[in-house]
Amino acid sequence: MHLTVRAIHTFPVRGGDAVAHESVAVEADGLEGDRRKRAAVSIVGHDSPHTRANLVLDAPTAAVEGLAGTLVRVGGTLLAVEGTGNACPGLYAAVGRVGTVRVGDVVERVEHEA
């Protein structure tokens, strides 16, 4: 399945409105301008756009959740993806390589960091 980034959001203030981005720097502890939380990056599918996720991909969340336990390259970043461990839809990811993510970037599974 070919996945791409449909939307990028940060949430600078707890409970506050999302800020949409066309591109954003991803730092070791999360997206630039995002408040720090449980996981560096959160990811959902296009059918869960009202969650407080950072990256919305162009596939249903059930398909996106198939990335759990993998390493993915998104733009210039490398993300280690895991399930949320709770009832929330989507995934959490730790940052393996900092970089920039843009709307339209392809999400590519990788075997190991190059």
N, CA, C and O atoms as a Tinker XYZ file with bonds, in Angstrom:
   456  protein
     1  N      0.840000   -1.179000    0.000000    73     2
     2  CA     0.000000    0.000000    0.000000    64     1     3
     3  C      0.882000    1.237000    0.000000    63     2     4     5
     4  O      1.879000    1.306000    0.718000    81     3
     5  N      0.506000    2.199000   -0.803000    73     3     6
     6  CA     1.237000    3.456000   -0.943000    64     5     7
     7  C      0.587000    4.487000   -0.021000    63     6     8     9
     8  O     -0.539000    4.914000   -0.277000    81     7
     9  N      1.274000    4.892000    1.041000    73     7    10
    10  CA     0.747000    5.873000    1.991000    64     9    11
    11  C      1.470000    7.200000    1.832000    63    10    12    13
    12  O      2.681000    7.237000    1.613000    81    11
    13  N      0.717000    8.290000    1.944000    73    11    14
    14  CA     1.317000    9.615000    1.938000    64    13    15
    15  C      0.711000   10.458000    3.059000    63    14    16    17
    16  O     -0.357000   10.149000    3.587000    81    15
    17  N      1.415000   11.518000    3.400000    73    15    18
    18  CA     0.952000   12.440000    4.435000    64    17    19
    19  C     -0.110000   13.354000    3.823000    63    18    20    21
    20  O      0.157000   14.064000    2.853000    81    19
    21  N     -1.313000   13.330000    4.395000    73    19    22
    22  CA    -2.422000   14.164000    3.915000    64    21    23
    23  C     -2.477000   15.494000    4.664000    63    22    24    25
    24  O     -2.811000   16.522000    4.075000    81    23
    25  N     -2.150000   15.483000    5.959000    73    23    26
    26  CA    -2.204000   16.698000    6.770000    64    25    27
    27  C     -1.190000   16.597000    7.905000    63    26    28    29
    28  O     -0.847000   15.506000    8.360000    81    27
    29  N     -0.719000   17.764000    8.349000    73    27    30
    30  CA     0.212000   17.856000    9.478000    64    29    31
    31  C     -0.372000   18.857000   10.469000    63    30    32    33
    32  O     -0.755000   19.965000   10.095000    81    31
    33  N     -0.438000   18.450000   11.749000    73    31    34
    34  CA    -0.976000   19.326000   12.794000    64    33    35
    35  C     -0.045000   19.358000   13.995000    63    34    36    37
    36  O      0.567000   18.353000   14.356000    81    35
    37  N      0.047000   20.523000   14.599000    73    35    38
    38  CA     0.662000   20.627000   15.917000    64    37    39
    39  C     -0.390000   21.189000   16.865000    63    38    40    41
    40  O     -1.364000   21.817000   16.447000    81    39
    41  N     -0.165000   20.946000   18.149000    73    39    42
    42  CA    -1.078000   21.379000   19.204000    64    41    43
    43  C     -0.248000   22.072000   20.279000    63    42    44    45
    44  O      0.121000   21.454000   21.278000    81    43
    45  N      0.050000   23.373000   20.073000    73    43    46
    46  CA     0.950000   24.087000   20.984000    64    45    47
    47  C      0.446000   24.182000   22.420000    63    46    48    49
    48  O      1.247000   24.230000   23.353000    81    47
    49  N     -0.879000   24.211000   22.608000    73    47    50
    50  CA    -1.458000   24.374000   23.936000    64    49    51
    51  C     -2.384000   23.200000   24.225000    63    50    52    53
    52  O     -3.219000   22.838000   23.396000    81    51
    53  N     -2.232000   22.612000   25.401000    73    51    54
    54  CA    -3.095000   21.495000   25.793000    64    53    55
    55  C     -4.562000   21.895000   25.672000    63    54    56    57
    56  O     -4.980000   22.902000   26.243000    81    55
    57  N     -5.341000   21.116000   24.935000    73    55    58
    58  CA    -6.752000   21.391000   24.741000    64    57    59
    59  C     -7.036000   22.478000   23.721000    63    58    60    61
    60  O     -8.197000   22.747000   23.409000    81    59
    61  N     -5.989000   23.108000   23.194000    73    59    62
    62  CA    -6.163000   24.182000   22.222000    64    61    63
    63  C     -6.381000   23.658000   20.816000    63    62    64    65
    64  O     -6.297000   22.456000   20.561000    81    63
    65  N     -6.661000   24.573000   19.917000    73    63    66
    66  CA    -6.894000   24.228000   18.525000    64    65    67
    67  C     -5.614000   23.749000   17.846000    63    66    68    69
    68  O     -4.502000   24.087000   18.249000    81    67
    69  N     -5.816000   22.947000   16.796000    73    67    70
    70  CA    -4.703000   22.472000   15.981000    64    69    71
    71  C     -4.183000   23.600000   15.110000    63    70    72    73
    72  O     -4.931000   24.491000   14.707000    81    71
    73  N     -2.893000   23.546000   14.827000    73    71    74
    74  CA    -2.269000   24.435000   13.852000    64    73    75
    75  C     -1.872000   23.554000   12.673000    63    74    76    77
    76  O     -1.112000   22.600000   12.835000    81    75
    77  N     -2.388000   23.875000   11.481000    73    75    78
    78  CA    -2.077000   23.101000   10.278000    64    77    79
    79  C     -0.787000   23.608000    9.647000    63    78    80    81
    80  O     -0.486000   24.801000    9.688000    81    79
    81  N     -0.028000   22.679000    9.060000    73    79    82
    82  CA     1.251000   23.016000    8.426000    64    81    83
    83  C      1.346000   22.327000    7.068000    63    82    84    85
    84  O      0.804000   21.239000    6.877000    81    83
    85  N      2.028000   22.958000    6.142000    73    83    86
    86  CA     2.382000   22.309000    4.875000    64    85    87
    87  C      3.678000   21.520000    5.046000    63    86    88    89
    88  O      3.891000   20.507000    4.381000    81    87
    89  N      4.541000   21.996000    5.945000    73    87    90
    90  CA     5.779000   21.290000    6.288000    64    89    91
    91  C      6.154000   21.685000    7.706000    63    90    92    93
    92  O      5.780000   22.754000    8.189000    81    91
    93  N      6.901000   20.805000    8.367000    73    91    94
    94  CA     7.317000   21.086000    9.738000    64    93    95
    95  C      8.599000   20.310000   10.036000    63    94    96    97
    96  O      8.800000   19.197000    9.549000    81    95
    97  N      9.454000   20.919000   10.842000    73    95    98
    98  CA    10.659000   20.233000   11.308000    64    97    99
    99  C     10.267000   19.241000   12.391000    63    98   100   101
   100  O      9.458000   19.544000   13.269000    81    99
   101  N     10.852000   18.053000   12.315000    73    99   102
   102  CA    10.642000   17.035000   13.336000    64   101   103
   103  C     11.939000   16.910000   14.117000    63   102   104   105
   104  O     12.981000   16.541000   13.576000    81   103
   105  N     11.848000   17.226000   15.405000    73   103   106
   106  CA    13.000000   17.180000   16.298000    64   105   107
   107  C     12.980000   15.862000   17.071000    63   106   108   109
   108  O     12.020000   15.098000   16.962000    81   107
   109  N     14.001000   15.595000   17.828000    73   107   110
   110  CA    14.093000   14.332000   18.559000    64   109   111
   111  C     12.908000   14.108000   19.491000    63   110   112   113
   112  O     12.508000   12.967000   19.718000    81   111
   113  N     12.336000   15.198000   20.041000    73   111   114
   114  CA    11.228000   15.039000   20.977000    64   113   115
   115  C      9.871000   15.420000   20.389000    63   114   116   117
   116  O      8.895000   15.555000   21.127000    81   115
   117  N      9.799000   15.596000   19.060000    73   115   118
   118  CA     8.510000   15.852000   18.426000    64   117   119
   119  C      8.557000   16.945000   17.383000    63   118   120   121
   120  O      9.625000   17.449000   17.035000    81   119
   121  N      7.382000   17.307000   16.887000    73   119   122
   122  CA     7.270000   18.329000   15.856000    64   121   123
   123  C      7.537000   19.712000   16.436000    63   122   124   125
   124  O      7.088000   20.031000   17.536000    81   123
   125  N      8.264000   20.517000   15.695000    73   123   126
   126  CA     8.557000   21.883000   16.114000    64   125   127
   127  C      7.237000   22.624000   16.348000    63   126   128   129
   128  O      6.350000   22.607000   15.495000    81   127
   129  N      7.119000   23.265000   17.493000    73   127   130
   130  CA     5.922000   24.020000   17.826000    64   129   131
   131  C      4.837000   23.215000   18.513000    63   130   132   133
   132  O      3.842000   23.782000   18.965000    81   131
   133  N      5.010000   21.893000   18.601000    73   131   134
   134  CA     4.027000   21.045000   19.270000    64   133   135
   135  C      4.376000   20.965000   20.748000    63   134   136   137
   136  O      5.552000   20.952000   21.112000    81   135
   137  N      3.353000   20.910000   21.604000    73   135   138
   138  CA     3.660000   20.726000   23.022000    64   137   139
   139  C      4.147000   19.297000   23.211000    63   138   140   141
   140  O      3.723000   18.389000   22.495000    81   139
   141  N      5.019000   19.104000   24.156000    73   139   142
   142  CA     5.575000   17.772000   24.397000    64   141   143
   143  C      4.542000   16.925000   25.119000    63   142   144   145
   144  O      3.870000   17.386000   26.042000    81   143
   145  N      4.429000   15.679000   24.682000    73   143   146
   146  CA     3.431000   14.773000   25.251000    64   145   147
   147  C      3.967000   13.361000   25.298000    63   146   148   149
   148  O      5.168000   13.136000   25.142000    81   147
   149  N      3.079000   12.413000   25.513000    73   147   150
   150  CA     3.448000   11.010000   25.715000    64   149   151
   151  C      4.373000   10.461000   24.622000    63   150   152   153
   152  O      5.352000    9.780000   24.926000    81   151
   153  N      4.071000   10.752000   23.366000    73   151   154
   154  CA     4.884000   10.266000   22.252000    64   153   155
   155  C      5.358000   11.452000   21.424000    63   154   156   157
   156  O      4.694000   12.488000   21.371000    81   155
   157  N      6.496000   11.297000   20.787000    73   155   158
   158  CA     7.038000   12.381000   19.975000    64   157   159
   159  C      6.115000   12.729000   18.808000    63   158   160   161
   160  O      5.900000   13.904000   18.512000    81   159
   161  N      5.567000   11.698000   18.144000    73   159   162
   162  CA     4.717000   11.900000   16.970000    64   161   163
   163  C      3.522000   10.962000   17.079000    63   162   164   165
   164  O      3.668000    9.811000   17.491000    81   163
   165  N      2.346000   11.449000   16.713000    73   163   166
   166  CA     1.160000   10.585000   16.654000    64   165   167
   167  C      0.655000   10.573000   15.218000    63   166   168   169
   168  O      0.733000   11.576000   14.508000    81   167
   169  N      0.127000    9.406000   14.796000    73   167   170
   170  CA    -0.238000    9.185000   13.397000    64   169   171
   171  C     -1.611000    8.528000   13.327000    63   170   172   173
   172  O     -1.890000    7.595000   14.080000    81   171
   173  N     -2.473000    9.007000   12.427000    73   171   174
   174  CA    -3.781000    8.383000   12.180000    64   173   175
   175  C     -4.056000    8.354000   10.683000    63   174   176   177
   176  O     -3.312000    8.917000    9.879000    81   175
   177  N     -5.142000    7.683000   10.338000    73   175   178
   178  CA    -5.613000    7.664000    8.959000    64   177   179
   179  C     -6.604000    8.779000    8.709000    63   178   180   181
   180  O     -7.009000    9.483000    9.634000    81   179
   181  N     -6.994000    8.938000    7.453000    73   179   182
   182  CA    -7.885000   10.026000    7.055000    64   181   183
   183  C     -9.287000    9.920000    7.639000    63   182   184   185
   184  O    -10.035000   10.898000    7.620000    81   183
   185  N     -9.659000    8.745000    8.160000    73   183   186
   186  CA   -10.992000    8.583000    8.752000    64   185   187
   187  C    -11.012000    8.954000   10.232000    63   186   188   189
   188  O    -12.046000    8.806000   10.884000    81   187
   189  N     -9.900000    9.431000   10.773000    73   187   190
   190  CA    -9.827000    9.865000   12.172000    64   189   191
   191  C     -9.245000   11.272000   12.278000    63   190   192   193
   192  O     -8.378000   11.514000   13.119000    81   191
   193  N     -9.706000   12.210000   11.437000    73   191   194
   194  CA    -9.066000   13.532000   11.396000    64   193   195
   195  C     -9.324000   14.389000   12.626000    63   194   196   197
   196  O     -8.634000   15.388000   12.831000    81   195
   197  N    -10.300000   14.023000   13.446000    73   195   198
   198  CA   -10.630000   14.860000   14.600000    64   197   199
   199  C     -9.885000   14.457000   15.862000    63   198   200   201
   200  O    -10.097000   15.042000   16.924000    81   199
   201  N     -9.011000   13.459000   15.750000    73   199   202
   202  CA    -8.150000   13.134000   16.887000    64   201   203
   203  C     -7.072000   14.211000   16.965000    63   202   204   205
   204  O     -6.990000   15.077000   16.095000    81   203
   205  N     -6.274000   14.157000   17.975000    73   203   206
   206  CA    -5.224000   15.163000   18.149000    64   205   207
   207  C     -3.887000   14.618000   17.639000    63   206   208   209
   208  O     -2.853000   14.765000   18.291000    81   207
   209  N     -3.927000   13.988000   16.465000    73   207   210
   210  CA    -2.724000   13.397000   15.876000    64   209   211
   211  C     -1.937000   14.437000   15.088000    63   210   212   213
   212  O     -2.495000   15.406000   14.573000    81   211
   213  N     -0.628000   14.213000   15.007000    73   211   214
   214  CA     0.247000   15.108000   14.259000    64   213   215
   215  C      0.198000   14.851000   12.757000    63   214   216   217
   216  O      0.111000   15.789000   11.966000    81   215
   217  N      0.253000   13.588000   12.369000    73   215   218
   218  CA     0.274000   13.244000   10.952000    64   217   219
   219  C     -1.000000   12.497000   10.591000    63   218   220   221
   220  O     -1.341000   11.504000   11.233000    81   219
   221  N     -1.701000   12.963000    9.573000    73   219   222
   222  CA    -2.882000   12.278000    9.043000    64   221   223
   223  C     -2.472000   11.721000    7.687000    63   222   224   225
   224  O     -2.069000   12.464000    6.792000    81   223
   225  N     -2.583000   10.382000    7.545000    73   223   226
   226  CA    -2.199000    9.736000    6.293000    64   225   227
   227  C     -3.417000    9.506000    5.412000    63   226   228   229
   228  O     -4.552000    9.575000    5.884000    81   227
   229  N     -3.184000    9.234000    4.137000    73   227   230
   230  CA    -4.258000    9.109000    3.153000    64   229   231
   231  C     -4.801000    7.681000    3.034000    63   230   232   233
   232  O     -5.064000    7.200000    1.931000    81   231
   233  N     -4.963000    7.020000    4.162000    73   231   234
   234  CA    -5.535000    5.670000    4.208000    64   233   235
   235  C     -6.373000    5.571000    5.469000    63   234   236   237
   236  O     -6.208000    6.382000    6.380000    81   235
   237  N     -7.270000    4.594000    5.544000    73   235   238
   238  CA    -8.036000    4.408000    6.781000    64   237   239
   239  C     -7.105000    4.072000    7.948000    63   238   240   241
   240  O     -6.052000    3.462000    7.762000    81   239
   241  N     -7.503000    4.473000    9.133000    73   239   242
   242  CA    -6.690000    4.220000   10.322000    64   241   243
   243  C     -6.381000    2.734000   10.495000    63   242   244   245
   244  O     -5.277000    2.384000   10.914000    81   243
   245  N     -7.329000    1.859000   10.183000    73   243   246
   246  CA    -7.075000    0.411000   10.304000    64   245   247
   247  C     -5.875000   -0.003000    9.447000    63   246   248   249
   248  O     -5.082000   -0.844000    9.870000    81   247
   249  N     -5.731000    0.567000    8.267000    73   247   250
   250  CA    -4.588000    0.260000    7.408000    64   249   251
   251  C     -3.306000    0.884000    7.958000    63   250   252   253
   252  O     -2.245000    0.261000    7.931000    81   251
   253  N     -3.411000    2.109000    8.453000    73   251   254
   254  CA    -2.257000    2.793000    9.034000    64   253   255
   255  C     -1.721000    2.002000   10.227000    63   254   256   257
   256  O     -0.509000    1.913000   10.420000    81   255
   257  N     -2.618000    1.432000   11.022000    73   255   258
   258  CA    -2.188000    0.672000   12.197000    64   257   259
   259  C     -1.359000   -0.558000   11.831000    63   258   260   261
   260  O     -0.702000   -1.137000   12.696000    81   259
   261  N     -1.381000   -0.962000   10.564000    73   259   262
   262  CA    -0.522000   -2.047000   10.094000    64   261   263
   263  C      0.956000   -1.683000   10.116000    63   262   264   265
   264  O      1.807000   -2.558000    9.957000    81   263
   265  N      1.273000   -0.417000   10.307000    73   263   266
   266  CA     2.671000    0.019000   10.403000    64   265   267
   267  C      3.269000   -0.219000   11.790000    63   266   268   269
   268  O      4.475000   -0.056000   11.976000    81   267
   269  N      2.443000   -0.602000   12.760000    73   267   270
   270  CA     2.940000   -0.811000   14.133000    64   269   271
   271  C      4.104000   -1.799000   14.136000    63   270   272   273
   272  O      4.053000   -2.848000   13.493000    81   271
   273  N      5.138000   -1.443000   14.866000    73   271   274
   274  CA     6.308000   -2.309000   14.983000    64   273   275
   275  C      7.304000   -2.155000   13.848000    63   274   276   277
   276  O      8.229000   -2.959000   13.725000    81   275
   277  N      7.130000   -1.131000   13.012000    73   275   278
   278  CA     8.044000   -0.945000   11.885000    64   277   279
   279  C      8.804000    0.371000   12.009000    63   278   280   281
   280  O      8.495000    1.225000   12.839000    81   279
   281  N      9.789000    0.493000   11.166000    73   279   282
   282  CA    10.559000    1.712000   11.015000    64   281   283
   283  C     10.134000    2.309000    9.679000    63   282   284   285
   284  O     10.148000    1.618000    8.661000    81   283
   285  N      9.752000    3.597000    9.673000    73   283   286
   286  CA     9.312000    4.232000    8.427000    64   285   287
   287  C     10.091000    5.504000    8.167000    63   286   288   289
   288  O     10.492000    6.211000    9.091000    81   287
   289  N     10.297000    5.783000    6.886000    73   287   290
   290  CA    10.891000    7.038000    6.451000    64   289   291
   291  C      9.742000    7.912000    5.967000    63   290   292   293
   292  O      8.947000    7.490000    5.127000    81   291
   293  N      9.656000    9.116000    6.490000    73   291   294
   294  CA     8.662000   10.093000    6.068000    64   293   295
   295  C      9.420000   11.379000    5.808000    63   294   296   297
   296  O      9.933000   12.001000    6.739000    81   295
   297  N      9.495000   11.782000    4.547000    73   295   298
   298  CA    10.307000   12.944000    4.219000    64   297   299
   299  C     11.730000   12.694000    4.662000    63   298   300   301
   300  O     12.308000   11.655000    4.345000    81   299
   301  N     12.302000   13.637000    5.391000    73   299   302
   302  CA    13.676000   13.502000    5.866000    64   301   303
   303  C     13.805000   12.839000    7.221000    63   302   304   305
   304  O     14.899000   12.794000    7.784000    81   303
   305  N     12.688000   12.312000    7.765000    73   303   306
   306  CA    12.736000   11.722000    9.103000    64   305   307
   307  C     12.701000   10.201000    9.050000    63   306   308   309
   308  O     12.339000    9.602000    8.038000    81   307
   309  N     13.079000    9.607000   10.148000    73   307   310
   310  CA    12.940000    8.172000   10.355000    64   309   311
   311  C     12.170000    8.011000   11.653000    63   310   312   313
   312  O     12.562000    8.561000   12.683000    81   311
   313  N     11.069000    7.256000   11.610000    73   311   314
   314  CA    10.197000    7.087000   12.769000    64   313   315
   315  C     10.070000    5.620000   13.130000    63   314   316   317
   316  O      9.855000    4.781000   12.256000    81   315
   317  N     10.203000    5.303000   14.415000    73   315   318
   318  CA     9.961000    3.960000   14.937000    64   317   319
   319  C      8.514000    3.938000   15.428000    63   318   320   321
   320  O      8.184000    4.601000   16.410000    81   319
   321  N      7.656000    3.183000   14.755000    73   319   322
   322  CA     6.210000    3.237000   14.953000    64   321   323
   323  C      5.738000    2.113000   15.869000    63   322   324   325
   324  O      6.144000    0.962000   15.714000    81   323
   325  N      4.877000    2.459000   16.827000    73   323   326
   326  CA     4.294000    1.491000   17.764000    64   325   327
   327  C      2.821000    1.799000   17.964000    63   326   328   329
   328  O      2.375000    2.914000   17.693000    81   327
   329  N      2.066000    0.820000   18.436000    73   327   330
   330  CA     0.669000    1.049000   18.786000    64   329   331
   331  C      0.571000    1.987000   19.968000    63   330   332   333
   332  O      1.549000    2.191000   20.687000    81   331
   333  N     -0.608000    2.562000   20.175000    73   331   334
   334  CA    -0.782000    3.506000   21.277000    64   333   335
   335  C     -0.878000    2.809000   22.630000    63   334   336   337
   336  O     -0.596000    3.412000   23.666000    81   335
   337  N     -1.275000    1.538000   22.620000    73   335   338
   338  CA    -1.411000    0.821000   23.886000    64   337   339
   339  C     -2.669000    1.187000   24.644000    63   338   340   341
   340  O     -2.821000    0.824000   25.810000    81   339
   341  N     -3.579000    1.908000   23.986000    73   339   342
   342  CA    -4.847000    2.265000   24.623000    64   341   343
   343  C     -5.943000    2.267000   23.554000    63   342   344   345
   344  O     -5.703000    1.823000   22.431000    81   343
   345  N     -7.099000    2.743000   23.873000    73   343   346
   346  CA    -8.238000    2.700000   22.946000    64   345   347
   347  C     -8.198000    3.796000   21.888000    63   346   348   349
   348  O     -9.051000    3.819000   21.000000    81   347
   349  N     -7.239000    4.693000   21.959000    73   347   350
   350  CA    -7.155000    5.758000   20.958000    64   349   351
   351  C     -6.782000    5.178000   19.599000    63   350   352   353
   352  O     -5.952000    4.272000   19.520000    81   351
   353  N     -7.389000    5.692000   18.522000    73   351   354
   354  CA    -7.013000    5.207000   17.193000    64   353   355
   355  C     -5.632000    5.705000   16.808000    63   354   356   357
   356  O     -5.165000    6.729000   17.307000    81   355
   357  N     -4.984000    4.970000   15.916000    73   355   358
   358  CA    -3.717000    5.420000   15.385000    64   357   359
   359  C     -2.513000    4.823000   16.054000    63   358   360   361
   360  O     -2.588000    3.789000   16.718000    81   359
   361  N     -1.389000    5.502000   15.863000    73   359   362
   362  CA    -0.088000    5.013000   16.300000    64   361   363
   363  C      0.718000    6.129000   16.941000    63   362   364   365
   364  O      0.436000    7.312000   16.749000    81   363
   365  N      1.720000    5.732000   17.703000    73   363   366
   366  CA     2.718000    6.654000   18.229000    64   365   367
   367  C      4.033000    6.325000   17.546000    63   366   368   369
   368  O      4.233000    5.206000   17.074000    81   367
   369  N      4.931000    7.305000   17.495000    73   367   370
   370  CA     6.243000    7.053000   16.906000    64   369   371
   371  C      7.316000    7.831000   17.652000    63   370   372   373
   372  O      7.115000    8.969000   18.076000    81   371
   373  N      8.458000    7.179000   17.795000    73   371   374
   374  CA     9.659000    7.826000   18.322000    64   373   375
   375  C     10.482000    8.281000   17.124000    63   374   376   377
   376  O     10.425000    7.667000   16.058000    81   375
   377  N     11.238000    9.342000   17.293000    73   375   378
   378  CA    12.035000    9.893000   16.206000    64   377   379
   379  C     13.411000    9.247000   16.202000    63   378   380   381
   380  O     14.159000    9.347000   17.174000    81   379
   381  N     13.738000    8.580000   15.093000    73   379   382
   382  CA    15.049000    7.959000   14.925000    64   381   383
   383  C     16.024000    8.864000   14.199000    63   382   384   385
   384  O     17.233000    8.788000   14.419000    81   383
   385  N     15.499000    9.726000   13.331000    73   383   386
   386  CA    16.316000   10.710000   12.619000    64   385   387
   387  C     15.481000   11.975000   12.453000    63   386   388   389
   388  O     14.361000   11.920000   11.945000    81   387
   389  N     16.015000   13.095000   12.875000    73   387   390
   390  CA    15.314000   14.373000   12.734000    64   389   391
   391  C     15.330000   14.796000   11.274000    63   390   392   393
   392  O     16.183000   14.363000   10.499000    81   391
   393  N     14.384000   15.641000   10.908000    73   391   394
   394  CA    14.302000   16.119000    9.532000    64   393   395
   395  C     13.029000   16.919000    9.345000    63   394   396   397
   396  O     12.454000   17.423000   10.311000    81   395
   397  N     12.593000   17.034000    8.114000    73   395   398
   398  CA    11.390000   17.792000    7.791000    64   397   399
   399  C     10.369000   16.869000    7.146000    63   398   400   401
   400  O     10.714000   16.015000    6.328000    81   399
   401  N      9.111000   17.051000    7.523000    73   399   402
   402  CA     7.994000   16.316000    6.927000    64   401   403
   403  C      7.115000   17.325000    6.206000    63   402   404   405
   404  O      6.864000   18.420000    6.708000    81   403
   405  N      6.647000   16.938000    5.012000    73   403   406
   406  CA     5.783000   17.806000    4.207000    64   405   407
   407  C      4.504000   17.068000    3.822000    63   406   408   409
   408  O      4.502000   15.846000    3.676000    81   407
   409  N      3.418000   17.820000    3.660000    73   407   410
   410  CA     2.202000   17.238000    3.113000    64   409   411
   411  C      2.563000   16.666000    1.743000    63   410   412   413
   412  O      3.224000   17.330000    0.944000    81   411
   413  N      2.129000   15.438000    1.476000    73   411   414
   414  CA     2.443000   14.760000    0.220000    64   413   415
   415  C      3.617000   13.812000    0.300000    63   414   416   417
   416  O      3.829000   13.023000   -0.621000    81   415
   417  N      4.406000   13.865000    1.398000    73   415   418
   418  CA     5.532000   12.937000    1.547000    64   417   419
   419  C      5.035000   11.498000    1.594000    63   418   420   421
   420  O      3.986000   11.209000    2.168000    81   419
   421  N      5.793000   10.611000    0.990000    73   419   422
   422  CA     5.501000    9.187000    1.009000    64   421   423
   423  C      5.970000    8.594000    2.330000    63   422   424   425
   424  O      7.020000    8.970000    2.851000    81   423
   425  N      5.188000    7.667000    2.867000    73   423   426
   426  CA     5.546000    6.919000    4.075000    64   425   427
   427  C      6.089000    5.582000    3.597000    63   426   428   429
   428  O      5.355000    4.777000    3.025000    81   427
   429  N      7.379000    5.345000    3.832000    73   427   430
   430  CA     8.049000    4.167000    3.300000    64   429   431
   431  C      8.620000    3.307000    4.428000    63   430   432   433
   432  O      9.398000    3.788000    5.251000    81   431
   433  N      8.226000    2.029000    4.459000    73   431   434
   434  CA     8.826000    1.106000    5.435000    64   433   435
   435  C     10.290000    0.887000    5.071000    63   434   436   437
   436  O     10.638000    0.768000    3.896000    81   435
   437  N     11.148000    0.835000    6.097000    73   435   438
   438  CA    12.560000    0.545000    5.867000    64   437   439
   439  C     12.974000   -0.600000    6.779000    63   438   440   441
   440  O     12.426000   -0.779000    7.866000    81   439
   441  N     13.937000   -1.356000    6.324000    73   439   442
   442  CA    14.420000   -2.501000    7.108000    64   441   443
   443  C     15.264000   -2.062000    8.296000    63   442   444   445
   444  O     15.154000   -2.629000    9.384000    81   443
   445  N     16.096000   -1.065000    8.092000    73   443   446
   446  CA    16.961000   -0.530000    9.147000    64   445   447
   447  C     17.427000    0.833000    8.728000    63   446   448   449
   448  O     17.356000    1.199000    7.555000    81   447
   449  N     17.906000    1.583000    9.694000    73   447   450
   450  CA    18.380000    2.944000    9.407000    64   449   451
   451  C     19.651000    2.881000    8.599000    63   450   452   453
   452  O     20.595000    2.169000    8.942000    81   451
   453  N     19.661000    3.636000    7.521000    73   451   454
   454  CA    20.848000    3.672000    6.660000    64   453   455
   455  C     21.773000    4.788000    7.076000    63   454   456
   456  O     22.826000    4.976000    6.467000    81   455
